[in-house]
Amino acid sequence: MTMKPLDLFGVDALLGDEERDVQATVRRLVDDRLRPQLPEWFESGTLPREVARELGGLGLFGMHLQGYGCAGTNAVSYGLACLELEAGDSGLRSFVSVQGSLSMFSIHRYGSEEQKQEWLPRLAAGEALGCFGLTEPDFGSNPAGMRTRARRDGSDWILDGTKMWITNGSLADVATVWAQTGDGVRGFLVPTDTPGFTANTVHGKLSMRASVTSELVLDGVRLPASAQLPGAHSLGAPLSCLNEARFGIVFGALGAARDSLETAIAYAGTREVFDRPLAGYQLTQEKLADMTLELGKGMLLAIQLGRIKDRGEITPDQISVGKLNNVREAIAIARECRTILGANGITLEYSPLRHANNLESVLTYEGTSEMHLLSIGRALTGHAAFR
Ligand SMILES: Cc1cc2nc3c(=O)[nH]c(=O)nc-3n(C[C@H](O)[C@H](O)[C@H](O)COP(=O)(O)OP(=O)(O)OC[C@H]3O[C@@H](n4cnc5c(N)ncnc54)[C@H](O)[C@@H]3O)c2cc1C
């Protein structure tokens, strides 16, 4: 009898009934309805908008938020859903992260009651899509330098600037856009049919291909005063949204790793080299055992951080620990699994290299690995080495 990698850590016993149910439901959705189409979406460089209805129908958008049509689950359940989505493709998890943790969270935490009523139920159902524009062509790791400006004209606001690398930008109905004002950074809800707003899809990506990434151009976009997010008073507001999305990545990246490892184990069991199954060679077993250790340790870390988050005690530095470790280990696992698949591993027929390529983006977005290293370094020493 063989065991699944995470069974060796007794992970299931750490989860409650509801958490296991959420995980099983999302795994079924991914395996039965989405996985068969993922290679094609990856190859054609798209993720069809219709997927939103399916994900919304299961209550996956903003599932950890309360009210306004959101499911209101705990953080661990949200994390497990991210894990199962990313076991399909990081593009799927990004879709849900951006909708729930960036677009919806920014409205839920910082929006007016009117903004919440207008957008959250439709975003939760997947009837409307949101995006989150913080990064600019010249300012990614250091968003404080952003050049997008919002200026007053009577009671209206006028926005000018360019946002870059925005997930779902060309699909979105509403964009949360962060801009400098004379009084610091503020957030605005921009309906994407507002004159002066354009979204241009980025082509030629080698990573995160089953996901739409866009440039947002704001050219004299006029918004009423009611478009401003009234609760957001500084750069801390968008950074708090990023923490929500990063938490999902702590679990999500492990989904890509688990799927790669399960694929490699299955392949090694049937592939014969030198007249014996590849799985029977010590070099293969060393790879599989080492990867299992890192996957399991990452999972225990993710669950521990989820429990801390559910107590309302998690800090950004703790999320940095999880994001840095789990993405770094996941990409190493996906690459190692690819070696076990030999030449077959470079095709879309098998998932590990698709996962590894996707994880290149995950390594970079929501704070690069270097930024998380520096955050941990600051927490340990008290010295900020960012500049
Ligand atoms: C597929 C994808 C989707 C994305 N989706 C979104 C989205 O929806 N919304 C959004 O706002 N953004 C999004 N981003 C942007 C992402 O958040 C940024 O790419 C990220 O913050 C890094 O910024 P940058 O690319 O400008 O790199 P840079 O900041 O230019 O960094 C380049 C390199 O320099 C290193 N570096 C930077 N500063 C330091 C330092 N002080 N010390 C040492 N090294 C340093 C970095 O770690 C990195 O290795 C997305 C990106 C990708 C790839």
The ligand as an SDF file (V2000), in Angstrom:
LIG
                    3D

 53 58  0  0  0  0  0  0  0  0999 V2000
    1.2830   37.7640  -13.4680 C   0  0  0  0  0  0  0  0  0  0  0  0
    1.3360   38.9860  -12.5970 C   0  0  0  0  0  0  0  0  0  0  0  0
    0.1540   39.5020  -12.0790 C   0  0  0  0  0  0  0  0  0  0  0  0
    0.1650   40.6620  -11.2900 C   0  0  0  0  0  0  0  0  0  0  0  0
   -1.0170   41.1850  -10.8250 N   0  0  0  0  0  0  0  0  0  0  0  0
   -1.0160   42.3880  -10.1820 C   0  0  0  0  0  0  0  0  0  0  0  0
   -2.2580   43.0160   -9.8070 C   0  0  0  0  0  0  0  0  0  0  0  0
   -3.3520   42.4530   -9.9910 O   0  0  0  0  0  0  0  0  0  0  0  0
   -2.2070   44.2570   -9.2360 N   0  0  0  0  0  0  0  0  0  0  0  0
   -1.0220   44.9060   -9.0010 C   0  0  0  0  0  0  0  0  0  0  0  0
   -1.0590   46.0310   -8.4950 O   0  0  0  0  0  0  0  0  0  0  0  0
    0.1680   44.3370   -9.3510 N   0  0  0  0  0  0  0  0  0  0  0  0
    0.1960   43.1030   -9.9320 C   0  0  0  0  0  0  0  0  0  0  0  0
    1.3990   42.5230  -10.3020 N   0  0  0  0  0  0  0  0  0  0  0  0
    2.6400   43.2750  -10.1150 C   0  0  0  0  0  0  0  0  0  0  0  0
    3.5520   42.7420   -9.0150 C   0  0  0  0  0  0  0  0  0  0  0  0
    2.9810   42.9730   -7.7540 O   0  0  0  0  0  0  0  0  0  0  0  0
    4.9180   43.3890   -9.1890 C   0  0  0  0  0  0  0  0  0  0  0  0
    5.4810   42.8420  -10.3710 O   0  0  0  0  0  0  0  0  0  0  0  0
    5.8480   43.1650   -8.0030 C   0  0  0  0  0  0  0  0  0  0  0  0
    5.4480   43.9640   -6.9170 O   0  0  0  0  0  0  0  0  0  0  0  0
    7.3170   43.4750   -8.3250 C   0  0  0  0  0  0  0  0  0  0  0  0
    7.4360   44.7150   -8.9180 O   0  0  0  0  0  0  0  0  0  0  0  0
    8.2910   44.9030  -10.2580 P   0  0  0  0  0  0  0  0  0  0  0  0
    7.8680   43.8730  -11.2310 O   0  0  0  0  0  0  0  0  0  0  0  0
    8.1800   46.3390  -10.6430 O   0  0  0  0  0  0  0  0  0  0  0  0
    9.7670   44.5620   -9.8260 O   0  0  0  0  0  0  0  0  0  0  0  0
   10.8180   45.5710   -9.1790 P   0  0  0  0  0  0  0  0  0  0  0  0
   10.2210   46.2380   -7.9910 O   0  0  0  0  0  0  0  0  0  0  0  0
   11.4070   46.4170  -10.2450 O   0  0  0  0  0  0  0  0  0  0  0  0
   11.9230   44.5410   -8.6830 O   0  0  0  0  0  0  0  0  0  0  0  0
   12.8920   43.9640   -9.5630 C   0  0  0  0  0  0  0  0  0  0  0  0
   13.8680   43.1400   -8.7080 C   0  0  0  0  0  0  0  0  0  0  0  0
   14.5170   44.0090   -7.7720 O   0  0  0  0  0  0  0  0  0  0  0  0
   14.3690   43.4930   -6.4670 C   0  0  0  0  0  0  0  0  0  0  0  0
   14.3190   44.6010   -5.5160 N   0  0  0  0  0  0  0  0  0  0  0  0
   13.4410   45.6350   -5.4820 C   0  0  0  0  0  0  0  0  0  0  0  0
   13.7160   46.4400   -4.4430 N   0  0  0  0  0  0  0  0  0  0  0  0
   14.7800   45.8860   -3.7910 C   0  0  0  0  0  0  0  0  0  0  0  0
   15.5170   46.2220   -2.6190 C   0  0  0  0  0  0  0  0  0  0  0  0
   15.1870   47.3000   -1.8730 N   0  0  0  0  0  0  0  0  0  0  0  0
   16.5500   45.4450   -2.2560 N   0  0  0  0  0  0  0  0  0  0  0  0
   16.8650   44.3470   -2.9780 C   0  0  0  0  0  0  0  0  0  0  0  0
   16.2040   43.9510   -4.0860 N   0  0  0  0  0  0  0  0  0  0  0  0
   15.1680   44.7170   -4.4840 C   0  0  0  0  0  0  0  0  0  0  0  0
   13.0600   42.7170   -6.5200 C   0  0  0  0  0  0  0  0  0  0  0  0
   12.9570   41.7890   -5.4600 O   0  0  0  0  0  0  0  0  0  0  0  0
   13.1720   42.0650   -7.8830 C   0  0  0  0  0  0  0  0  0  0  0  0
   13.9780   40.9350   -7.7930 O   0  0  0  0  0  0  0  0  0  0  0  0
    1.4100   41.3220  -11.0350 C   0  0  0  0  0  0  0  0  0  0  0  0
    2.6030   40.7750  -11.5390 C   0  0  0  0  0  0  0  0  0  0  0  0
    2.5750   39.6230  -12.3080 C   0  0  0  0  0  0  0  0  0  0  0  0
    3.8580   39.0610  -12.8370 C   0  0  0  0  0  0  0  0  0  0  0  0
  1  2  1  0
  2  3  1  0
  2 52  2  0
  3  4  2  0
  4  5  1  0
  4 50  1  0
  5  6  2  0
  6  7  1  0
  6 13  1  0
  7  8  2  0
  7  9  1  0
  9 10  1  0
 10 11  2  0
 10 12  1  0
 12 13  2  0
 13 14  1  0
 14 15  1  0
 14 50  1  0
 15 16  1  0
 16 17  1  0
 16 18  1  0
 18 19  1  0
 18 20  1  0
 20 21  1  0
 20 22  1  0
 22 23  1  0
 23 24  1  0
 24 25  2  0
 24 26  1  0
 24 27  1  0
 27 28  1  0
 28 29  2  0
 28 30  1  0
 28 31  1  0
 31 32  1  0
 32 33  1  0
 33 34  1  0
 33 48  1  0
 34 35  1  0
 35 36  1  0
 35 46  1  0
 36 37  1  0
 36 45  1  0
 37 38  2  0
 38 39  1  0
 39 40  1  0
 39 45  2  0
 40 41  1  0
 40 42  2  0
 42 43  1  0
 43 44  2  0
 44 45  1  0
 46 47  1  0
 46 48  1  0
 48 49  1  0
 50 51  2  0
 51 52  1  0
 52 53  1  0
M  END
$$$$
